[in-house]
Amino acid sequence: MSNSTCPECGSSMEKGFIPDSAHGPSVHKSKWHRGEPGEMKFLGMPLGMKTDSEAMYDITAYRCTECGLIRLYA
């Protein structure tokens, strides 16, 4: 994002990210995935979602320091 001005109120936007908690102490950066979610199962039990690393993009977040608007970019 080249413009760091909030489109709603005109204040400055700060760059950040959205942490995504996993099992245990690890935390990852959220990603955007193309398409609809599919569920993985083992013996009929849900294990999570099917993903394709080729279809995932890092998400960068910008938050307005005044009004709190958040814009996400992949």
Secondary structure, 3 states (H helix, E strand, C coil): CCCCECCCCCCEEEEECCEEECCCCCEEECEEECCCCEEEEECCEEEEEECCHHHEEECEEEEECCCCCEEEEC
